[in-house]
Amino acid sequence: MKHLIAFSLLITIISCSTNSAIKNGNNSAAATKDSTAYPLAVSFNSICCGTASSDFLKSFVVTFNQRNGTNISADIAAACGKEGEFVLLFKMPDNERANQKFKRELESIIEQTDAQNKKTNSSSGGIALLQNARPDDYKNCRLGITAWDLK
């Protein structure tokens, strides 16, 4: 019995010290994955019957890039839920002015499209703008993270 208690205590101490090292940033693999945050992301959720279409965003990004001479692209984290939920993870250029304009216009188009979708199809899931999304947040998406085709 004494050996069982000692063994349990040893496992608990090792477990606590490992968790502490990870929280303090001593786990280099976790630190590497977290360092590549996407400044903006758009989440497509589902209520019961699948997600809304992302076609409006493809058109928006292509048009924005043409009008402003930017090269904004995105990755997609796909199959994140049972009904096809996904997240578009935007890669932004080093142009703060264009980035702020993109964010304002993106917020507006998402708000308008989400409201329109809810009026016409109440079972369509919501669309939400997210900031500073990390790849680790979507590691459970069954299809992983791949480049989003804007064509």
Secondary structure, 3 states (H helix, E strand, C coil): CHHHHHHHHHHHHHHHHHHHHHHCCCCHHHHHHHCCCEEEEEEECCCCCCCCCCHHHHHHHHHHHHHHCCCCEEEEECCCCCCCCEEEEEECCCCHHHHHHHHHHHHHHHHHHHHHHHHHCCCCCCEEEEEEECHHHHCCCCCCEEECCCC
